[in-house]
């Protein structure tokens, strides 16, 4: 299986600036790991979307879309549990 390419929405880069540096390192490592396994143990497919999944990294959530036909993962949103699901 080929590794997935990872892309980040511009807003996720802003999200990372609000998070402590130690947690940012953990989040980036978790996202990099998605390139080899886009549906790791503990990931959840979000209801109402064909592509959107989430993983937990400490108290933060990483929301991402898996585009299998393009072999691409797009990180959509990053934040604490209470805020990440708000539109």
Protein Blocks (a to p, Z undefined) as FASTA:
>chain_A
ZZddddddfklmmmmmmpcfklmmmmmmmmmmmmmmmbgghiacdehiakbccddehjbc
cdddddfknopacdfbgcdfklmmpZZ
